[in-house]
Amino acid sequence: MASSFVYNLMKTGGLSVAPTLFCAWSSTTASFYVTLMTGSYVPSPAHSMASQFSGSEITGGFTAGYNGTIRISLTGRTMAVNTTSNQIEFTASQVSWVSLTATVAAWCVLQQSGSDALSPLCVYNSLGGFPLTLSGATLVLSFANSGLFALTDG
């Protein structure tokens, strides 16, 4: 089933990570990455660290895991308060993977920090046409003007 969610850790402030997300998202020194997932990952909002999806990242011409080439650094990160929708919108520049050969089930944002066991998960998304089967193609993810994810007061 297709889904999109913010991991509970980011919503609840568990392990004191959520406040870091708000402070670090627009920082030029924070390490937020987007990675591509296979269908073998069974997503859960209760997952907290990247080690929980170990073995489920796409490899198709790339390497997976901590500092793997499948993970692309998110640049152009901004955070905006939308008072009409009562939400905070997190945006980033588009990203692309060239010569990708794989079936991509979803994408996931994480804050890479020291190792996968220390890298908090931020958001998971399998909506928007996934799964996609690519054979040496370029995959471009362009995020909506309202952000690649939003936290709503409500």
JOQUICOR-V218706 format. One line per field, one symbol per residue. burial: b if it has 9 or more other ideal C-beta (glycine too) atoms within 8 Angstrom, else e. A space follows every 50 residues. Layout:
BEGIN
burial: ???
END
This chain:
BEGIN
burial: eebbebbbbbbeebeebbebbbebbeeeebebbbbbbbeebebeeebbbb bebeeebbbeebebeeebebbbebeebbbeebeeeebbbbbbeebbbeeb ebbbbbbbbbbbeeebeebbbbbbbbeeebeeebeeeebebeeeeebbbb beee
END
